[in-house]
Amino acid sequence: MSDSLPAPSLASFLRERCARELMHAWRLLSDGAGDRDAAVHEGRKCVRRVRAWLRLAPSEVREALEPVDADLRNVRRILGPLRDAHTRIEALGRLRKRRDLGEIGVFINDARKRLKAVLSARWLRRPPHGRGWRQMLDRLHALALGVPDWPLEKITLKHAQRGVRRAFSRARAARAECAGRTGAELRHQWRGRVRILVLQCQLLEGYGVLQGCGELKALGQGLGDEHDLAVVSRELGQLELPVDARQALRNYLRQQRLALALRNDRSARHSLRRSRSPKLRKVRASKPAPAAAAGEIADATVPVDVS
């Protein structure tokens, strides 16, 4: 008699993960005493994960979940400007640690202070106690509680294989469109496709049917850093910096962004080769967790609270 437990279905695994991500986002964003920038960052990531995971579903399920995706998209639109402003500050914070900046370092510090003022102004327009913020939290909570009603039971490993290969093909197509081009908007679209692929691979890796998505994650991070520099450069005109400081900083940011673009292109030539298209394997049955010692509870046996 085998001691192994039957593996959970992909549908039940996906349902549990979606509920956990959405409830986690709701709790973070509802905490008025916590770090609001960190809460927005993690909350937006949770919403982004769920949206990417639902793209693994077959077309009829995706069509049925269109209202859910619209609600998730609305939550992301509220969180987006708040997180984006903080991301620009972080990008300049990484640059100012370099030792070869010279006079540029002074300009970076000045721009960083002004971006912090922009972020503070955006928070004033989105106070946690405001009606818009409360409505967003209510929508997010309703989404988390509604996950058991989502029609996910039809999702199988075959659908997941098709979905992740579809995401991989789209990331490859976007890379081809960006070949020899450095336009920020075009490369940002490429980044979005890579990000969806990475999130789907991470889910399937957690389910135990896929291994090794580190290279894709590094590519997505590199494309994100590249886009942050492009947006900071574009927003310099709104910060009312002195003309010479603005021009010097813009030239420096462009130089750094182009260097990142070359590095990302080299990385993509390897990580997005056709031969590296994700291939799922059969999920293995799991062994029951060992009995916990008296007074202890094994982490694996703690039920996930989705209430």
C-alpha positions, 0 to 999 in steps of 0.5 A: 500500500502506497504512503503517498497522497494523491496530488491536488488538481491544478484547478484546486491549486490555482483556486487556493493560490488566487484566494490567498494572493487576493486576501493577502493584498486586501489585508496589506492595503487595509492596514492603515498603520503599516508601510503604505508604499510597501503595501501598495508594492506587494498588493499590486504584485498580488493582483498582477499574479492572479491576472497572469495565472488566469491567462492559463485557462482555456478561452471559454473560462477566460471569457467567463472570467472577464468581469473578474479581470476587469475588477482586477484591472481597476484595482491595479489602475488605482495602485499603479500611479502610487507604486510607479512614483515610488519605483522612480525614487528607487531607480534613482536611489540605486544610481546614486550609489555609484562611485563614478557620478561626479556632479551628476550625483548632486542632480540625482539627489535633487531629482529624487527629493522632488520625486518624493514630493510628487509621491506625497502629492499623489497620496494626498489624492488617494487617502486610505480613508477616502471613498475611492480607496475604500471602494477599491478595498471592498472590490478586492475583498469581494474578489477574494471571497468570490474565488470559490465561485470562479469556473476554474475546475476545467483547467488542466495541465494540458491547458496550462501547457498551451497557456505557458507556451502561448505566453512564451511565443508572445514574449519571443514575438515581442523580442523580435519586434524590439530587435535593434530598437530602443524605443521605451514604449515598445520595450515596455510592451515586451517587458509586460509579456515577459512578466506574464510568462515569468508569473505563470512559470512560477505558479507551475514551478510551485505546483511541481510541474516545471523547473528553472525560470530564474533566467526569465525572471532576471530578464524581466527584472532587467527590462523593468530597470530599463523602463524605470530609467526611461520614465524618470528621464521623461518626467524630468521636465515636470520636476522643475530642475535647472536646465543644465541639471536636467540635460546632464541627468537626461543624457546620463539616464539615456546612457545607462538605459542603452547599456541595460538594453544591450545587456537585456538583448544578450540575455534574451537571445539565450533565455527566449530561444525556441528550444527553451520553451517551457515543458511541463512534467507530470505532477508527483504524488506527495508524501504525508507530512511527518507528525509534529512534535508535541506543542508544534505544528508543521508549516505544511499542515497549517490551513490557508485562511481565505475567509 
